[in-house]
Amino acid sequence: MLLLHTYTQEKNMNSNKTGFEIRADLLNQAQGILEQNYERQKEAIYSHNESFPNDKKAVPVMEITAADVIVTARELNAFVTEK
């Protein structure tokens, strides 16, 4: 006899996290997104510079601020809480 279990989003998302824990998770995820975006931007510039040595671009220095992380976390939260 084969038993199949169907998992719904509600079952998976019910972790009984506090509001603080949810906000901390969103902040961590937002920071990760910003860091990954910057790494992709750097890699694109490195790739361009290797392919076009006569048209080298400078790699921008990026500082991820707390405000940047909060704005991104709020965007994530808005999506999650949208009905």
C-alpha positions, -999 to 999 in steps of 0.1 A, spaced: 0 0 0 14 33 -11 8 63 12 11 98 -2 12 129 19 1 162 6 18 192 22 1 225 20 18 258 23 -2 264 56 13 233 71 49 242 60 46 278 71 32 272 105 63 273 126 50 294 155 77 320 151 74 352 170 71 385 152 107 393 162 120 360 147 101 366 115 115 401 112 150 388 119 146 362 92 134 389 67 163 411 76 188 382 70 171 373 38 171 409 26 208 413 34 216 381 15 197 393 -15 216 426 -15 249 408 -12 241 384 -40 230 412 -63 263 430 -57 283 398 -63 264 393 -96 271 429 -106 309 424 -98 310 392 -117 294 408 -148 320 436 -147 349 410 -143 335 391 -173 332 423 -193 367 433 -185 381 399 -195 362 400 -228 369 436 -236 404 445 -222 404 478 -241 371 488 -224 376 480 -188 351 491 -163 358 498 -127 342 476 -100 320 498 -79 325 498 -42 292 491 -26 282 496 10 251 479 21 235 501 48 210 492 74 185 514 56 190 493 24 184 461 42 153 475 59 138 487 26 144 453 10 130 435 41 98 457 39 94 448 3 97 411 12 72 415 40 47 433 18 48 404 -6 44 378 21 15 396 38 -4 405 6 -37 387 4 
